[in-house]
Every structure is written in structure tokens, then in C-alpha cells.
């Protein structure tokens, strides 16, 4: 049986208490993950690690926006299409495209656009894999195999929670569209252990995307539910998705229950 690990956004900014968007519990999650990888390296065939990666002037960052009073929004501010139409909030770039994006996002009904602290900036320490995980991946690579990294979120004009496509894909931006190459690569494995951060956002949305766009891949997933944590106060966003996964027969396991 060919086994892969799919690790979502296990980066410094999410997993270290000093990170820009630390997810409480993530530090312990990654310790468990690192132990799992080093313990079972000989039985793991491949590891895929995604990297949330943003420019400074990203649509989800404060510097992208200015209020009618000339102020940037505070982190966790919610901005709706009506706020742009009324002039309460003004995008500093591509106003027409941004308004169209917000309208599509609200019509989709999954998220209201949220402003996050600047995080996982191109080339920054915050965008790097968390230190203990990197050491575990090096250990894995020294067994003669290699781990793979996949960037997401590089397009500043759309949120990109799920790893398979942006929240609102852009027609002329292939990096925002469904990543069929990644799906095809993962289909080569018999079981895929899913984990990472944050449970409420990027992990849940990735799971939803695969349930909708590649159900044949979803059947291969095993969710390690003690190697993921919610952004504080946002757990309700992911709960229906995990319920749907359970209904579809996707198994959930603790890291201590995994034997390879």
C-alpha cells in the first residue's frame, strides 16, 4: 500500500506562538506530526506540504484597504461588497475587480471577506515550515525519499484557503484555478493522511474542495484530527465540512492510533 502525507500550511506564522497568525494548539499539533514522520519514515512513500504564501499588498491584508477616514482596517475586520459601494472601505488596487470578487464571495456563501494580520509573506521566516517539522522532513529525505512543497495564495486578488483552488478563481490566473496536477499526483497513492493548519479554514476548505471536485481522491483520505486546530472563534466554519466527510465514510484518527 502506497502512503502519502498531505500537510497543510504547517508554517511558522501559524504554528509558532510568535507567528503573525498563531493558531492556538498548532505548536503541539506539529510536535505530534514530527514524531509521527520520524517514527514511520520507512513506511511513508511521499510527503506533500503546502505553503500559504502572500505579497504584502494582498486582498486579505490591511495595507490593501483604506477607510473613508484614511485608516487601514484592523485585523479580523469583515468587509462586504456593500462597504465598498458605500465608501466605508476602499481598495487601494483594482477597485472594480475587488467589488466583483466580494460579490462573488458573498454569493458563494462560505466566507465573508476577512482581513488578517500580514502573514506568510514571500521570503519571510513566517512563510517557512515550522522548525521541528522541517527537521522531521529532513530526516525523511535522508532515508532516500524527498518531500514536496506547493505554494498557494500568491495571487493578491483572491483568498486562497483551500489547497486545490482559490476561493474565487480568476480566469487568466492559472495559479488560482483547480490544481489538477496535484490531484493527479495524489491519486497515485492508496491512502493519504490529511493534517495541518488551520482546521477551521485551510484544512476544512481543502477537504470540501476534494469532496466536490475529486471524490475519488477523497476516498483515499484519512484525517488526523489531533494534528489540526481552529483559528480561535472560527471552528463553526469547518464543522459542517467535517460532518460531511464523516457521512461520506472518510475515517478520522488520532496520531497515536496510526500504524503503518
C-alpha positions as CSV (number, residue, x, y, z in Angstrom):
1,X,0.0,0.0,0.0
2,X,1.4,3.4,-1.0
3,X,1.0,6.0,1.7
4,X,1.4,9.8,1.5
5,X,1.0,12.6,4.0
6,X,-0.7,15.9,2.9
7,X,0.3,18.6,5.3
8,X,-1.4,21.9,5.0
9,X,0.3,25.2,5.9
10,X,2.4,24.0,8.8
11,X,4.3,27.3,8.8
12,X,6.0,29.5,11.4
13,X,3.3,32.2,11.3
14,X,0.6,29.7,12.1
15,X,2.5,27.2,14.3
16,X,4.8,29.3,16.5
17,X,3.5,31.4,19.4
18,X,5.5,34.3,18.0
19,X,4.0,33.9,14.5
20,X,1.8,36.6,12.9
21,X,-1.3,34.5,12.9
22,X,-0.6,31.8,15.5
23,X,-3.3,29.1,15.8
24,X,-3.5,28.1,19.5
25,X,-2.7,24.4,19.7
26,X,-0.7,24.3,16.5
27,X,2.6,24.0,18.2
28,X,1.6,20.8,19.9
29,X,0.0,19.6,16.6
30,X,3.3,19.9,14.8
31,X,5.2,18.1,17.6
32,X,2.9,15.2,17.2
33,X,3.3,15.3,13.4
34,X,7.1,15.5,13.5
35,X,7.1,12.5,15.9
36,X,4.8,10.6,13.5
37,X,7.0,11.3,10.5
38,X,10.3,10.3,12.2
39,X,8.7,7.2,13.7
40,X,7.2,5.9,10.4
41,X,9.6,7.4,7.7
42,X,10.3,3.9,6.3
43,X,6.6,3.3,5.7
44,X,5.7,6.7,4.2
45,X,6.2,6.9,0.4
46,X,5.7,10.6,-0.1
47,X,5.0,13.8,1.8
48,X,3.4,16.9,0.3
49,X,3.5,20.2,2.3
50,X,1.6,23.2,1.2
51,X,2.8,26.7,1.9
52,X,0.5,29.7,2.3
53,X,2.4,32.5,0.6
54,X,1.4,36.1,0.2
55,X,2.6,39.5,-1.1
56,X,2.3,42.4,1.4
57,X,-0.4,44.1,-0.6
58,X,-2.7,41.1,-0.6
59,X,-6.5,41.5,-0.6
60,X,-6.6,39.9,2.8
61,X,-4.0,42.2,4.4
62,X,-4.7,45.7,6.0
63,X,-2.4,47.6,3.5
64,X,-4.7,46.7,0.6
65,X,-7.5,48.8,2.1
66,X,-8.2,52.3,3.3
67,X,-11.3,53.6,5.2
68,X,-13.3,56.7,4.5
69,X,-11.3,58.3,7.4
70,X,-8.0,57.3,5.8
71,X,-7.2,54.4,8.2
72,X,-6.2,50.8,7.4
73,X,-8.6,48.1,8.8
74,X,-7.7,46.3,11.9
75,X,-7.0,42.5,11.6
76,X,-10.2,40.4,11.7
77,X,-12.3,43.3,10.2
78,X,-15.0,41.9,7.9
79,X,-15.5,43.8,4.6
80,X,-18.6,43.3,2.4
81,X,-19.4,44.5,-1.1
82,X,-21.8,47.0,0.4
83,X,-19.0,48.5,2.4
84,X,-17.1,49.2,-0.8
85,X,-20.2,50.6,-2.6
86,X,-20.9,53.0,0.3
87,X,-17.3,54.1,0.6
88,X,-16.8,52.8,4.1
89,X,-13.8,50.8,2.8
90,X,-11.9,51.4,-0.4
91,X,-9.5,49.0,-2.1
92,X,-6.2,50.7,-3.0
93,X,-5.9,48.5,-6.1
94,X,-8.2,47.3,-8.9
95,X,-11.5,48.6,-7.3
96,X,-13.8,47.2,-9.9
97,X,-12.2,43.7,-9.8
98,X,-12.3,43.8,-6.0
99,X,-16.0,44.7,-5.9
100,X,-16.8,41.8,-8.3
101,X,-14.7,39.5,-6.1
102,X,-16.6,40.4,-2.9
103,X,-20.0,40.0,-4.6
104,X,-19.0,36.5,-5.9
105,X,-17.6,35.6,-2.5
106,X,-20.9,36.6,-0.8
107,X,-22.9,34.8,-3.4
108,X,-20.8,31.7,-2.8
109,X,-21.9,31.9,0.9
110,X,-18.9,30.3,2.5
111,X,-17.0,33.3,3.9
112,X,-17.4,37.0,4.4
113,X,-14.1,38.6,3.4
114,X,-11.9,38.9,6.5
115,X,-8.8,41.0,7.0
116,X,-5.9,39.0,8.5
117,X,-2.6,40.2,10.0
118,X,0.2,40.3,7.4
119,X,1.3,36.7,7.3
120,X,3.4,34.2,5.4
121,X,5.0,37.0,3.3
122,X,7.2,36.0,0.3
123,X,10.6,35.0,1.6
124,X,9.9,35.7,5.2
125,X,10.5,33.4,8.2
126,X,6.8,33.3,8.7
127,X,6.3,31.6,5.4
128,X,8.8,28.9,6.2
129,X,7.9,25.4,7.5
130,X,7.9,25.2,11.3
131,X,11.4,24.2,12.6
132,X,10.6,20.9,14.1
133,X,8.6,19.8,11.1
134,X,11.5,20.8,8.8
135,X,13.8,18.6,10.8
136,X,11.4,15.7,10.5
137,X,11.2,16.2,6.8
138,X,15.0,16.3,6.5
139,X,15.1,13.0,8.4
140,X,12.6,11.6,6.0
141,X,14.6,12.8,3.0
142,X,17.7,11.2,4.3
143,X,16.0,7.8,4.0
144,X,16.3,8.3,0.2
145,X,12.9,9.9,-0.4
146,X,12.0,13.6,-1.0
147,X,9.2,15.8,0.3
148,X,7.3,18.2,-2.0
149,X,6.2,21.7,-1.3
150,X,3.3,23.5,-3.0
151,X,2.8,27.3,-2.7
152,X,-0.7,28.7,-2.7
153,X,-2.0,32.3,-2.1
154,X,0.5,34.0,-4.3
155,X,-2.2,35.9,-6.3
156,X,-3.1,39.1,-4.3
157,X,-6.6,39.4,-5.8
158,X,-8.3,36.4,-4.2
159,X,-8.3,34.5,-0.9
160,X,-6.8,31.0,-1.2
161,X,-7.8,28.9,1.8
162,X,-8.1,25.5,0.1
163,X,-5.0,24.0,-1.4
164,X,-6.7,22.9,-4.6
165,X,-8.0,26.2,-5.9
166,X,-8.6,29.8,-4.8
167,X,-11.8,30.8,-3.1
168,X,-12.8,32.7,-6.3
169,X,-10.6,31.5,-9.2
170,X,-9.5,34.1,-11.7
171,X,-9.9,33.3,-15.4
172,X,-6.5,34.4,-16.6
173,X,-4.6,33.3,-13.4
174,X,-3.9,29.5,-13.6
175,X,-2.4,29.5,-10.1
176,X,-5.9,30.3,-8.7
177,X,-7.7,27.5,-10.7
178,X,-8.2,23.9,-9.8
179,X,-4.8,22.2,-9.3
180,X,-5.4,19.1,-11.4
181,X,-1.7,18.3,-11.4
182,X,-1.7,17.9,-7.6
183,X,-4.9,15.9,-7.7
184,X,-3.5,13.5,-10.3
185,X,-0.3,13.1,-8.3
186,X,-2.2,12.3,-5.1
187,X,-4.4,9.7,-6.9
188,X,-1.3,7.5,-7.2
189,X,-1.4,6.7,-3.5
190,X,-3.7,4.3,-1.7
191,X,-4.1,6.3,1.5
192,X,-3.4,9.9,2.2
193,X,-3.1,11.2,5.8
194,X,-4.5,14.8,5.9
195,X,-3.4,17.2,8.6
196,X,-2.2,20.8,9.2
197,X,-3.5,24.3,9.9
198,X,-5.9,25.7,10.4
199,X,-8.7,23.2,10.9
200,X,-11.4,25.9,10.6
201,X,-10.1,27.4,7.3
202,X,-7.4,25.9,5.1
203,X,-7.8,22.2,6.1
204,X,-11.6,22.3,6.0
205,X,-11.8,24.1,2.7
206,X,-9.3,21.8,1.1
207,X,-11.4,18.8,2.3
208,X,-14.5,20.4,0.9
209,X,-12.8,21.1,-2.5
210,X,-11.7,17.5,-2.8
211,X,-15.1,16.2,-1.8
212,X,-16.7,18.3,-4.5
213,X,-14.1,18.2,-7.3
214,X,-12.3,14.8,-6.8
215,X,-14.5,12.4,-4.8
216,X,-12.4,9.5,-6.0
217,X,-9.4,11.2,-4.2
218,X,-11.4,11.9,-1.1
219,X,-12.0,8.2,-0.6
220,X,-8.2,7.8,0.0
221,X,-8.1,10.4,2.8
222,X,-7.6,9.7,6.5
223,X,-8.0,12.7,8.7
224,X,-5.6,13.0,11.6
225,X,-7.8,15.1,13.9
226,X,-5.3,15.8,16.7
227,X,-2.9,17.4,14.2
228,X,-5.0,20.4,13.4
229,X,-6.5,23.3,15.4
230,X,-9.1,26.0,14.7
231,X,-8.5,29.7,14.4
232,X,-9.9,30.9,17.7
233,X,-13.7,31.6,17.4
234,X,-13.9,30.2,13.8
235,X,-14.5,26.5,14.5
236,X,-18.1,26.7,13.3
237,X,-16.9,27.3,9.7
238,X,-15.3,23.8,9.4
239,X,-17.8,21.7,11.5
240,X,-20.3,21.1,8.7
241,X,-17.5,20.1,6.3
242,X,-16.1,17.5,8.7
243,X,-19.6,16.2,9.3
244,X,-20.0,15.8,5.6
245,X,-16.7,13.9,5.4
246,X,-17.8,11.5,8.2
247,X,-21.0,10.9,6.3
248,X,-19.0,10.1,3.2
249,X,-17.1,7.5,5.2
250,X,-13.8,9.3,5.5
251,X,-12.0,7.9,8.6
252,X,-10.8,10.2,11.4
253,X,-7.9,9.1,13.6
254,X,-5.7,10.3,16.4
255,X,-2.0,10.3,15.7
256,X,-1.4,7.7,18.4
257,X,-3.8,5.3,16.6
258,X,-1.8,5.3,13.3
259,X,0.1,2.2,12.5
260,X,1.9,1.8,9.1
